[in-house]
Amino acid sequence: MNTLSYKTISANSATVNKNWVLVDAQGETLGRLASKVANLIRGKHKTNFTPHVDCGDYVIVINAEKVTLTGNKFEDKEYISHTGYPGGQRVAKPSQLMAKKPTFMVEKAVKGMLPKNKLGSEMFRNLHVYAGNQHPHEAQKPQQLKLTEIK
């Protein structure tokens, strides 16, 4: 048996094949949606996944305002931020965020599931979230994916 024929393939920026994927968030649970989208952006579903390379797909999420939260989280959950000034802690509920910026919760959930480094910031740029049914990426011919198909 020739063991030299079994080479480990390591992807790099020249050999990566990136696709455009469309995900509909209507009626989906926020955390389950975010974990599957983060795996698509990271590229963990591909056979040539390499941890130190951005080998994931470009993901378009539509209908972000129709995402759901389980239990009473829509009224009980809190998003905490700080302005940087003394006494500058701000608290917002998901219901307030949905009225102000409907894409924020999906973006924040996915960003929290990506690596916390320069590569994670680069991967986050591959995510495009839209509140409605329309998106400006028709020219890229995105492939529609159902979340039940994503592992």
C-alpha positions as CSV (number, residue, x, y, z in Angstrom):
1,M,0.0,0.0,0.0
2,N,1.4,3.3,-1.1
3,T,1.0,5.7,1.9
4,L,2.5,8.6,-0.1
5,S,-0.7,8.9,-2.1
6,Y,-2.7,10.0,1.0
7,K,-1.9,13.7,1.2
8,T,-3.6,16.0,3.6
9,I,-5.2,18.8,1.6
10,S,-4.9,22.2,3.1
11,A,-7.0,25.0,1.6
12,N,-5.6,28.5,0.9
13,S,-7.1,31.6,-0.5
14,A,-6.3,30.6,-4.0
15,T,-7.9,27.1,-3.9
16,V,-11.0,28.0,-1.9
17,N,-14.4,27.7,-3.7
18,K,-16.9,30.1,-2.2
19,N,-20.6,29.9,-3.1
20,W,-23.6,32.2,-2.4
21,V,-26.3,30.7,-0.2
22,L,-29.8,32.1,0.6
23,V,-31.4,31.2,4.0
24,D,-35.0,32.1,4.9
25,A,-35.3,32.9,8.6
26,Q,-39.1,33.0,8.7
27,G,-40.3,31.1,11.7
28,E,-36.9,29.8,12.7
29,T,-35.5,29.8,16.2
30,L,-32.7,32.4,16.6
31,G,-30.0,30.2,18.1
32,R,-30.5,27.3,15.8
33,L,-30.5,29.6,12.8
34,A,-27.4,31.3,14.0
35,S,-25.4,28.1,14.6
36,K,-26.2,26.7,11.2
37,V,-25.4,30.0,9.5
38,A,-22.1,30.3,11.4
39,N,-21.1,26.8,10.2
40,L,-21.9,27.8,6.6
41,I,-19.8,31.0,7.0
42,R,-17.0,29.2,8.6
43,G,-16.9,26.5,6.0
44,K,-17.2,23.5,8.4
45,H,-19.6,21.7,6.1
46,K,-16.9,21.4,3.4
47,T,-14.5,18.6,2.9
48,N,-11.5,20.9,2.6
49,F,-12.2,22.9,5.8
50,T,-9.1,24.5,7.1
51,P,-9.3,26.4,10.4
52,H,-7.0,29.2,9.6
53,V,-8.5,30.0,6.1
54,D,-11.7,31.8,5.2
55,C,-13.2,28.9,3.2
56,G,-16.8,29.4,4.0
57,D,-19.7,30.6,1.8
58,Y,-21.3,33.9,1.4
59,V,-24.7,33.7,3.3
60,I,-27.7,35.9,2.7
61,V,-30.4,35.7,5.4
62,I,-33.8,37.1,4.5
63,N,-36.9,37.7,6.7
64,A,-34.8,38.4,9.7
65,E,-37.7,40.2,11.4
66,K,-39.7,37.0,11.5
67,V,-37.2,35.0,13.6
68,T,-38.6,33.6,16.8
69,L,-37.3,33.1,20.4
70,T,-38.5,30.3,22.6
71,G,-40.3,30.8,25.9
72,N,-40.6,34.3,27.2
73,K,-37.2,35.5,25.9
74,F,-38.8,38.1,23.7
75,E,-39.8,40.0,26.8
76,D,-37.2,38.7,29.4
77,K,-33.9,38.6,27.5
78,E,-31.7,41.6,27.7
79,Y,-29.0,42.9,25.3
80,I,-26.5,44.9,27.4
81,S,-24.1,47.4,25.9
82,H,-21.9,50.2,27.3
83,T,-21.1,53.6,25.9
84,G,-17.7,53.8,27.5
85,Y,-18.7,56.7,29.8
86,P,-19.5,56.3,33.5
87,G,-23.1,55.2,34.0
88,G,-23.3,54.4,30.3
89,Q,-24.7,50.9,30.5
90,R,-27.7,50.4,28.2
91,V,-30.2,47.6,28.3
92,A,-32.5,46.7,25.4
93,K,-35.1,44.0,25.1
94,P,-35.5,42.0,21.8
95,S,-39.0,43.6,21.3
96,Q,-37.3,47.0,21.3
97,L,-34.5,45.9,19.0
98,M,-36.9,44.4,16.5
99,A,-38.8,47.7,16.2
100,K,-35.6,49.7,15.8
101,K,-33.2,47.4,13.8
102,P,-34.7,44.0,12.9
103,T,-31.4,42.5,11.6
104,F,-29.4,43.2,14.8
105,M,-30.3,40.1,16.7
106,V,-29.4,37.7,13.9
107,E,-26.1,39.5,13.2
108,K,-25.2,39.5,16.9
109,A,-26.0,35.8,17.4
110,V,-24.0,34.8,14.3
111,K,-21.1,37.0,15.2
112,G,-20.9,35.5,18.7
113,M,-20.5,32.0,17.1
114,L,-17.5,33.0,14.9
115,P,-13.9,33.1,16.0
116,K,-12.9,36.2,18.1
117,N,-10.0,37.3,15.9
118,K,-9.1,38.9,12.6
119,L,-10.3,35.9,10.7
120,G,-13.6,36.0,12.5
121,S,-14.0,39.6,11.5
122,E,-13.2,38.8,7.9
123,M,-15.8,35.9,7.9
124,F,-18.5,38.1,9.4
125,R,-18.2,40.3,6.3
126,N,-19.6,37.3,4.3
127,L,-22.9,37.6,6.1
128,H,-25.7,39.7,4.6
129,V,-28.9,40.0,6.7
130,Y,-32.1,41.6,5.4
131,A,-35.3,42.3,7.2
132,G,-37.6,41.7,4.2
133,N,-38.0,39.3,1.4
134,Q,-35.8,41.3,-1.0
135,H,-32.1,41.4,-1.3
136,P,-29.7,43.0,-3.8
137,H,-27.6,39.9,-4.6
138,E,-29.7,38.4,-7.4
139,A,-26.7,38.7,-9.8
140,Q,-24.7,36.2,-7.7
141,K,-27.4,33.6,-8.2
142,P,-27.6,32.4,-4.6
143,Q,-28.6,28.8,-3.9
144,Q,-31.7,28.5,-1.7
145,L,-31.1,26.3,1.4
146,K,-33.5,25.0,4.0
147,L,-32.2,24.8,7.5
148,T,-33.3,21.2,7.8
149,E,-30.8,20.3,5.0
150,I,-27.9,21.9,6.9
151,K,-26.2,19.6,9.4
